[in-house]
């Protein structure tokens, strides 16, 4: 890499972008978070555990990540980095309770942050950088943030070294996380790991997904910690349940009309054609269903990017991904159970699904 005195344009653009993320965007998000908290709660944020734990208890995240949630519980917003700030805006329900625009806009910033944090070459080409800044300015406009700090100032040697050190730390954390996951995976999750490693998607998305691995992986890691006490049978059962592949789902967890379908037919594996027909009757909230299917957020975002504006195609791809991963456990009963679990949270045309299933060529 070029030295501090002869830094290339691509390196300079990378450091400018990273500097803006940490020195311009993060402070604005901290101020906005406190403002929105006071707006909803009617009292100022206290910068201590009182506010931090209250935020966690009232607006718990969709899935727990102890490393970051412990930092949030301290209540010390000034110490929250971009990762923690993005989590507070996206994973917790507070922002959606006010206006979903905030979590949606910060999702753009998180994706941008990941592109820089996982950039092993430490370079950013001019076209990509200019597009980054357009995205940032649009987000600032949408959220009413101050754009005055979005200045393109070349970092001096000391700031450049600080950024290099930060990147090295991010790399080490990523590698450590991957190693931890690799060493604690079950045979089933090793298959998931192999699938992730062979994906043809770009390196950024693959690393992000590998780092999170799927909510099933996180459950298994927690259970592995108690494996000596509770034994491997519990672990196997947990995976079986988490993937929605029980041989005999509890009837109360299924629509009443489906309970009358003979058990041997309920246990038939879904097909591409049946998925295509069922997908017509699932609404725009399909990501909640995908979450129940343990499809991680990076994959969901990739599906939306691949099929912008087409909910049916997005649903088809999500259900197909679940079917491929669950393999022979992707039964019609398992699919009905997952959909029924999301009944009160998603727009689902059950009359249409009933008609599709009951007229299906068994």
C-alpha positions in Angstrom: 0.0 0.0 0.0 1.1 3.5 -0.7 2.6 5.5 2.2 0.9 8.4 3.9 2.7 10.9 1.5 1.8 9.1 -1.7 -1.7 7.8 -1.0 -3.6 6.8 -4.2 -6.9 8.5 -5.1 -8.8 5.2 -4.5 -7.2 4.9 -1.0 -8.0 8.6 -0.3 -11.6 8.1 -1.3 -11.9 5.1 1.0 -10.6 7.0 4.0 -12.7 10.0 3.2 -15.8 7.8 3.1 -14.9 6.0 6.3 -14.1 9.3 8.1 -17.5 10.7 7.1 -19.2 7.6 8.4 -17.6 7.9 11.8 -17.1 11.7 12.2 -20.2 13.1 10.5 -22.9 10.5 10.3 -22.5 8.8 13.7 -22.8 12.1 15.6 -25.9 13.0 13.7 -27.5 9.6 14.5 -26.6 10.0 18.2 -28.4 13.4 18.3 -31.4 12.1 16.3 -31.7 9.1 18.6 -31.9 11.2 21.7 -34.4 13.6 20.0 -36.7 10.7 19.0 -36.5 9.1 22.4 -37.6 12.3 24.1 -40.3 12.8 21.5 -41.8 9.3 22.2 -41.1 9.0 25.9 -41.7 12.6 26.9 -38.4 12.9 28.9 -34.8 13.4 28.0 -32.3 10.5 27.5 -30.2 10.2 30.7 -27.0 8.7 29.2 -27.0 6.0 31.9 -28.3 2.5 32.5 -31.7 3.8 33.5 -32.4 5.0 30.0 -30.4 2.2 28.3 -32.2 -0.6 30.1 -35.6 1.1 29.7 -34.9 1.2 26.0 -34.0 -2.4 25.9 -37.0 -3.5 28.0 -39.6 -1.5 26.2 -38.4 -1.9 22.6 -36.5 -5.2 22.6 -34.8 -6.2 19.4 -36.2 -8.9 17.1 -33.3 -11.1 18.0 -30.8 -10.7 20.9 -27.1 -10.0 20.2 -25.5 -9.8 23.7 -22.4 -8.0 22.5 -24.2 -5.0 21.1 -27.2 -5.1 23.4 -25.0 -4.9 26.5 -23.4 -1.7 25.0 -26.9 -0.3 24.4 -28.0 -1.0 28.0 -25.2 1.2 29.3 -27.1 4.1 27.9 -23.9 5.9 27.0 -25.0 7.0 23.5 -21.7 8.9 22.8 -19.8 5.6 23.0 -22.1 3.9 20.5 -20.3 3.3 17.2 -22.0 2.9 13.8 -22.7 -0.8 14.4 -24.5 -0.2 17.7 -26.3 3.0 16.4 -27.6 1.1 13.4 -28.8 -1.7 15.6 -30.6 0.7 17.9 -32.4 2.3 14.9 -33.1 -0.9 12.9 -33.5 -3.9 15.2 -35.4 -2.2 18.1 -39.0 -1.3 17.6 -38.8 2.3 18.9 -38.1 3.9 15.4 -40.9 1.9 13.7 -43.2 3.1 16.4 -42.4 6.7 15.4 -41.9 6.4 11.7 -40.5 3.5 9.7 -38.6 6.0 7.5 -35.9 6.2 10.2 -35.1 2.4 10.3 -35.3 2.2 6.5 -32.9 5.1 6.0 -30.5 3.8 8.6 -30.6 0.4 6.9 -29.0 2.2 3.9 -26.3 3.6 6.1 -25.6 0.2 7.7 -25.2 -1.4 4.3 -22.8 1.4 3.3 -20.9 1.0 6.6 -20.5 -2.7 6.0 -19.1 -2.0 2.5 -16.4 0.1 4.0 -15.8 -2.1 7.1 -15.4 -5.3 5.0 -13.4 -3.7 2.3 -10.2 -5.7 2.5 -8.4 -3.6 -0.2 -9.0 -0.3 1.6 -9.9 1.4 -1.7 -13.0 3.0 -3.1 -13.3 3.9 -6.8 -14.6 7.4 -7.8 -17.9 6.2 -9.2 -18.7 4.1 -6.1 -17.6 6.9 -3.8 -19.8 9.5 -5.6 -22.7 7.1 -5.4 -22.1 6.6 -1.6 -22.2 10.4 -1.0 -25.5 10.7 -3.0 -27.0 8.0 -0.8 -25.8 9.7 2.3 -27.2 13.1 1.3 -30.5 11.6 0.4 -30.7 9.9 3.8 -29.8 13.1 5.6 -32.5 14.9 3.7 -35.1 12.2 4.4 -34.3 12.2 8.1 -33.9 16.0 8.5 -30.2 15.8 9.5 -27.5 18.5 9.2 -25.5 18.2 6.0 -22.9 20.8 7.0 -20.5 18.1 8.4 -20.5 16.1 5.2 -17.3 17.8 4.0 -14.7 16.0 2.0 -11.6 16.7 4.1 -8.5 14.8 3.4 -7.4 12.9 6.6 -3.9 13.8 7.9 -1.3 11.1 8.6 -2.5 10.6 12.2 -6.1 10.3 11.2 -5.1 7.9 8.5 -3.2 5.7 10.9 -6.2 5.8 13.3 -8.4 4.6 10.5 -6.0 1.9 9.5 -5.9 0.7 13.1 -9.7 0.7 13.2 -9.8 -1.4 10.0 -7.4 -3.9 11.4 -9.5 -4.2 14.5 -12.6 -4.8 12.4 -10.8 -7.5 10.4 -9.7 -9.2 13.6 -13.2 -9.1 15.1 -14.7 -10.5 11.9 -12.1 -13.3 11.7 -12.6 -14.1 15.4 -16.3 -14.2 15.0 -16.1 -16.5 12.0 -13.7 -18.8 13.9 -15.9 -18.9 16.9 -18.9 -19.9 14.8 -16.9 -22.5 12.8 -15.7 -24.2 16.0 -19.2 -24.4 17.6 -21.4 -25.5 14.7 -23.4 -28.6 14.5 -23.2 -30.9 11.4 -26.4 -29.3 10.1 -25.0 -25.8 10.4 -21.7 -26.8 8.8 -23.7 -27.6 5.7 -25.1 -24.0 6.0 -21.6 -22.7 6.3 -20.5 -24.6 3.2 -23.4 -23.2 1.3 -22.5 -19.7 2.4 -18.9 -20.2 1.4 -19.9 -21.3 -2.1 -22.4 -18.6 -2.8 -21.8 -16.6 -5.9 -22.9 -13.3 -4.3 -20.3 -10.6 -3.7 -17.8 -10.9 -0.8 -19.5 -8.2 1.3 -22.8 -9.9 1.5 -21.3 -13.3 2.0 -19.2 -12.2 4.9 -22.1 -10.4 6.5 -24.3 -13.4 6.2 -21.5 -15.7 7.5 -21.0 -13.4 10.5 -24.6 -13.6 11.4 -25.0 -17.1 10.0 -28.7 -17.3 10.5 -30.8 -17.2 13.7 -30.7 -21.0 13.8 -26.9 -20.8 14.2 -27.2 -18.3 17.0 -29.7 -20.5 18.8 -27.4 -23.5 18.4 -24.4 -21.6 19.7 -26.3 -20.7 22.9 -27.4 -24.2 23.3 -23.9 -25.5 22.7 -22.8 -23.6 25.8 -25.1 -25.8 27.9 -24.4 -29.0 26.0 -22.6 -30.7 28.8 -25.6 -30.3 31.0 -28.5 -30.9 28.6 -26.9 -33.2 26.0 -26.9 -33.5 22.2 -30.5 -34.7 22.0 -31.8 -31.3 23.0 -29.5 -29.6 20.5 -30.7 -31.8 17.6 -34.3 -31.1 18.6 -33.7 -27.4 18.7 -32.5 -27.4 15.1 -35.3 -29.6 14.0 -37.8 -27.2 15.6 -36.1 -24.0 14.4 -36.1 -25.2 10.8 -39.9 -25.8 11.0 -39.4 -29.5 10.2 -41.4 -31.4 12.8 -42.8 -34.6 11.6 -46.1 -34.0 13.4 -46.8 -30.3 14.0 -49.2 -29.5 16.9 -52.7 -29.1 15.3 -53.4 -25.9 17.2 -50.5 -24.3 15.2 -52.2 -24.9 11.9 -55.2 -23.4 10.2 -58.4 -25.2 11.1 -59.2 -26.1 7.5 -55.7 -27.6 7.1 -56.2 -29.9 10.1 -58.7 -31.9 8.1 -56.1 -32.8 5.4 -54.8 -36.4 5.9 -51.5 -36.5 7.7 -49.7 -38.3 4.9 -50.6 -35.4 2.5 -49.6 -32.8 5.1 -46.1 -34.3 5.1 -45.6 -34.1 1.4 -42.6 -31.9 0.4 -43.6 -28.6 -1.3 -42.8 -28.1 -4.9 -41.7 -25.1 -6.9 -45.1 -25.0 -8.6 -47.0 -25.0 -5.3 -44.7 -22.3 -3.9 -45.5 -20.1 -6.9 -49.2 -20.5 -6.3 -49.1 -19.9 -2.6 -46.8 -16.8 -3.0 -49.6 -15.0 -4.9 -51.5 -14.8 -1.6 -48.7 -13.3 0.6 -48.5 -9.5 1.1 -45.7 -7.0 1.3 -44.8 -8.0 4.9 -43.2 -11.2 3.7 -39.9 -10.4 5.4 -41.6 -11.3 8.8 -42.3 -14.8 7.3 -38.7 -14.9 6.0 -37.5 -14.2 9.5 -39.5 -17.1 10.9 -37.8 -19.2 8.2 -34.4 -18.1 9.5 -33.5 -16.2 6.3 -31.0 -13.5 7.5 -31.4 -9.8 6.7 -28.6 -9.6 4.1 -30.4 -12.3 2.0 -33.7 -10.6 2.4 -32.2 -7.3 1.2 -30.6 -9.1 -1.7 -34.0 -10.5 -2.7 -35.5 -7.1 -2.7 -32.7 -5.7 -4.7 -33.0 -8.5 -7.2 -36.8 -8.1 -7.6 -37.5 -4.4 -6.9 -41.2 -3.5 -6.8 -42.4 -7.1 -7.3 -43.7 -8.6 -4.0 -44.8 -11.9 -5.6 -41.3 -12.6 -7.0 -39.7 -11.6 -3.7 -42.0 -14.1 -1.9 -41.3 -16.8 -4.4 -37.5 -16.5 -4.0 -37.8 -16.4 -0.1 -40.0 -19.5 0.0 -37.8 -21.3 -2.5 -34.7 -20.5 -0.4 -36.4 -21.9 2.6 -37.4 -25.0 0.7 -33.9 -25.6 -0.6 -32.4 -25.3 2.9 -35.0 -27.3 4.7 -34.8 -30.1 2.0 -37.1 -33.0 2.9 -38.3 -31.2 6.0 -39.9 -28.5 3.8 -43.3 -30.1 4.0 -46.7 -28.5 3.3 -47.5 -28.7 7.0 -44.2 -27.0 7.9 -45.0 -24.1 5.5 -48.6 -23.8 6.8 -47.3 -23.7 10.3 -44.9 -20.8 9.6 -47.5 -18.9 7.7 -50.0 -19.4 10.4 -47.5 -18.2 13.0 -47.3 -14.9 11.1 -51.1 -14.6 10.6 -51.7 -11.6 12.8 -48.6 -9.8 11.6 -48.8 -10.2 7.8 -51.3 -9.8 5.0 -52.1 -13.3 4.0 -55.1 -14.4 1.9 -56.0 -17.6 3.6 -59.0 -18.3 1.4 -56.7 -18.1 -1.6 -54.1 -20.4 0.0 -56.8 -22.9 1.1 -58.1 -23.0 -2.5 -54.6 -23.6 -3.8 -53.8 -26.4 -1.4 -57.2 -28.1 -1.5 -57.2 -28.1 -5.3 -53.6 -29.1 -5.6 -52.9 -32.3 -7.6 -51.7 -34.5 -4.7 
